Amino acid sequence: MGERKIPFGKPWITDAEREAVLAVLAGDVLTHGPQAKAFETEFAAFMGAGAHAVTMSSGMAALHMAYWQFGIGPGDEVIVTAQTHVATAHAVEVVGAKCVFVDCQPDGNIDPTLIEAAITPKTRAIGIVHFLGMPCDMPAVMAIAQRHGLKVIEDCALAIGTRLQGRHAGLFGDAAIFSFYPVKHITTGDGGMFVSRHKDFADTVAKARAFGVDRSFSERTVPGMYDVPTLGLNYRLSDLNSAIGRKQLERIATILDRRRANFAALKAGLAGAAHLTVLDSDGANGAINSHYCLTVVLDGPLAGHRNEVVRQLNAQGVGTSVYYPHPVPRLAYYQGKYPYDPAKFPQASRISDQSIALPVGPHLESADMNYIAESVVHITRALSS
Ligand SMILES: Cc1ncc(COP(=O)(O)O)c(C=O)c1O
């Protein structure tokens, strides 16, 4: 095997993005202008019928906005999947509500059979994540939510291109968020998108995202004149960021195709390896994976060797990550606040402690996938013999 340097993630920035930013800089409107509006329209069109999109300064900001604008707060409980980025849970905590964590299935997505048992009279919502871009069982989650009158917030940070039964992730629940952090499918530097099927709710969020003022700069008939009927924050995405996002979105089909091809090549290369499980729900029940990464879970004799496998892969130039390094209830903040019972989270713990995320981004090609597969097979074989 020749020497290679394979980063886990690398933003794919072209001259199109650079020129778009320069064009915004040459104009008069740097924020909250035509680029942000066009990005919202184009993103909603990409997602499909019924989507209303609102640009946000980050995925976290969009999550905060969702819980805040649903009026969820002190005294309320939200059922949250244990295996996710801390943002999914932090958004619940910052509005003063309580996270009630439930374990995931072996594939990392929330286990719907555990949701119902966690519901109490205080439960107001369910916060799910489409884990690594693999769609959750949304029909099951929505059936429970409807039975109990709960809101559903979909964290789609890694789920651009994720579909279930022909519908894009984020269009099942009441609100959804996307992230444009640099290693995501598309980037704006930092940035995010709030999406809802409910137009009125999206309009309310759009106002709350800009101080709660009743009319934006371009809607004012008398310059400088506006009123403020509600509370609000400044969670806007600038036109500079939005212009980058629009150019990235133009390439989304290519980005998703490359990820799919890389994922398939790597999965095939790992097919013969013992004690490795590839997390992938693609194809099952009309599920389409967005292929954020390819996560392998090490079992049997490899179970305790995750960090050693990572060390050796990194030494051979293969960038890796772990999604996520702890079940959220095991993180220091949450353990300090709520009693932590590891026996409640066997699946989330298995993924946190025994998995490795391998890169499949559009910056890589099939020779990289062969190199990664050969490296993984070679290293794990030596450690398990
Ligand atoms: C699942 C998930 N949700 C939310 C976020 C937060 O998004 P942002 O970094 O745009 O605030 C991330 C990571 O960045 C994530 O992985």
The ligand as a Gaussian input file, in Angstrom:
#p B3LYP/6-31G(d) Opt

LIG

0 1
 C      -26.676000      16.088000      14.582000
 C      -26.226000      17.512000      14.737000
 N      -27.097000      18.448000      15.140000
 C      -26.742000      19.736000      15.281000
 C      -25.450000      20.145000      15.031000
 C      -25.111000      21.592000      15.255000
 O      -25.027000      22.282000      14.040000
 P      -24.194000      23.670000      13.982000
 O      -22.758000      23.327000      14.138000
 O      -24.525000      24.219000      12.620000
 O      -24.723000      24.534000      15.072000
 C      -24.492000      19.195000      14.609000
 C      -23.082000      19.518000      14.326000
 O      -22.555000      20.482000      14.041000
 C      -24.888000      17.849000      14.459000
 O      -24.022000      16.896000      14.090000

